[in-house]
């Protein structure tokens, strides 16, 4: 089954691997990787939007496969091929082997093929699943080395993007839950209660939820609170409820048990992070790393935040109708149950058919899966918090469920603050696994209904989602030597294939300047950036214009490119800088939304 799923997933994804791009994303990853090849360090020598580990990986991809955009995608595809068996392994611990194969295919259909660019969030997803697989193995064998490996996955995820911390926090919540179970199992005869330990755990959980709520409310949209805060709140409530219900044990016993589990995990998280910091220590630039990793990204909250997805009244109505129909089909007995099941099949088949033309139907199907994360986590927390329901499950099954809920409930924050529709794909496979674990842990579950929904969402991902996010209209090959033959929209291919030669023909020396937010210009032209800035909103505004003009002068820049697309993050170029550039570079030509200016 694994071999079959692996082959189908690899072939399906490979077909889309060179299709589509977002120019400034692809340009950013490529330009930062090339600057590392030139001996520079992220944050110390140039602005990096992320931690910097992925930039080093991309520079290695360039060394191995050549300086082409497709080189980074080949490395991404390699990680994806490793992720498939990890996904299958996780699913196989929760459901039957056949269902595990189907869930893996569903996770694939809702993930990489929809946007196969080498973005950091894919690596957050991969390492979250790798870590979850090792923790499921830990639950089975109770060997602490698996906790260390799970920590390594967290550390590597953080090096890709600081959002990897969400996975780490999710694991900590799971470890708190597991310690509670161990105390119940080990100390059930004790009357003593660990009040100091309980107070510390409760304080930590309350501080965490307060910090999270304070972070999320900065982005408008009430749905963000449901999507991002509610899952964490449900998990914290579950842990506090169990804690205050009275768990036997002394402060020393319980703290020691939690410490013994946490230590190998924390060491695992810290190991790759400490290795990554070494060149910054040697070059006395740790402060630059900390500033670039934790302070500068706060600017993205202002310039690149998108509120959580909202839906119209028609979409909500269709979603509620689907929920009612699923409930009737699941709970129906005898002939009535068969009738409602048949109606569900017909309704989903019709929805699949018309979703290509009726947007509310497409949105309702999408919304139903997206809302499954807060729904699954809150329902799962309620199940684990109810004595009668929880007692039906073995401790191992309880811990499997808590692990899936906590990792998924925190990993969904990868969609924050840029909650575009595509970002759900970075967590959709985890949503599928968490929902499957919950539904198979409940007392009454209709296998027919679950199978019907699985088939519907698999077909929806292949026939509707992928064509929407990765349109077949992207058929033109980008023939520039450094593009590696990516397939993009014909209009984009024509634009850059006309623009780049013009920039190269007027450049003198090895430098050019492009602004705002168009790092792809540097990479595709093979010319260097005289500043440390790739996205203007990350730059220090103090004395900025004067610094740029000095850099242009000292680097001998003869050609500048001005991006007039106001949809970019940083907005239009400042009037003062534009006037200075027009004075210094009097000759110009307009190509699409770019204006190229040169001095002589």
Secondary structure as GFF3:
##gff-version 3
##sequence-region A 1 600
A	DSSP	alpha_helix	2	16	.	.	.	ID=ss1
A	DSSP	alpha_helix	23	37	.	.	.	ID=ss2
A	DSSP	alpha_helix	53	65	.	.	.	ID=ss3
A	DSSP	alpha_helix	69	94	.	.	.	ID=ss4
A	DSSP	alpha_helix	97	109	.	.	.	ID=ss5
A	DSSP	three_ten_helix	112	114	.	.	.	ID=ss6
A	DSSP	alpha_helix	120	141	.	.	.	ID=ss7
A	DSSP	alpha_helix	145	160	.	.	.	ID=ss8
A	DSSP	alpha_helix	164	186	.	.	.	ID=ss9
A	DSSP	alpha_helix	195	216	.	.	.	ID=ss10
A	DSSP	alpha_helix	222	224	.	.	.	ID=ss11
A	DSSP	pi_helix	225	229	.	.	.	ID=ss12
A	DSSP	alpha_helix	230	244	.	.	.	ID=ss13
A	DSSP	alpha_helix	251	282	.	.	.	ID=ss14
A	DSSP	alpha_helix	286	290	.	.	.	ID=ss15
A	DSSP	pi_helix	291	295	.	.	.	ID=ss16
A	DSSP	three_ten_helix	296	298	.	.	.	ID=ss17
A	DSSP	alpha_helix	299	303	.	.	.	ID=ss18
A	DSSP	alpha_helix	313	331	.	.	.	ID=ss19
A	DSSP	alpha_helix	334	354	.	.	.	ID=ss20
A	DSSP	alpha_helix	359	370	.	.	.	ID=ss21
A	DSSP	alpha_helix	372	385	.	.	.	ID=ss22
A	DSSP	alpha_helix	387	391	.	.	.	ID=ss23
A	DSSP	alpha_helix	395	411	.	.	.	ID=ss24
A	DSSP	three_ten_helix	412	415	.	.	.	ID=ss25
A	DSSP	three_ten_helix	421	424	.	.	.	ID=ss26
A	DSSP	alpha_helix	425	441	.	.	.	ID=ss27
A	DSSP	alpha_helix	447	460	.	.	.	ID=ss28
A	DSSP	pi_helix	461	465	.	.	.	ID=ss29
A	DSSP	alpha_helix	466	469	.	.	.	ID=ss30
A	DSSP	beta_strand	476	477	.	.	.	ID=ss31
A	DSSP	beta_strand	487	488	.	.	.	ID=ss32
A	DSSP	alpha_helix	490	506	.	.	.	ID=ss33
A	DSSP	beta_strand	511	515	.	.	.	ID=ss34
A	DSSP	alpha_helix	520	525	.	.	.	ID=ss35
A	DSSP	beta_strand	528	529	.	.	.	ID=ss36
A	DSSP	three_ten_helix	536	538	.	.	.	ID=ss37
A	DSSP	alpha_helix	544	555	.	.	.	ID=ss38
A	DSSP	beta_strand	559	563	.	.	.	ID=ss39
A	DSSP	alpha_helix	575	584	.	.	.	ID=ss40
A	DSSP	beta_strand	587	591	.	.	.	ID=ss41
A	DSSP	beta_strand	594	598	.	.	.	ID=ss42
###
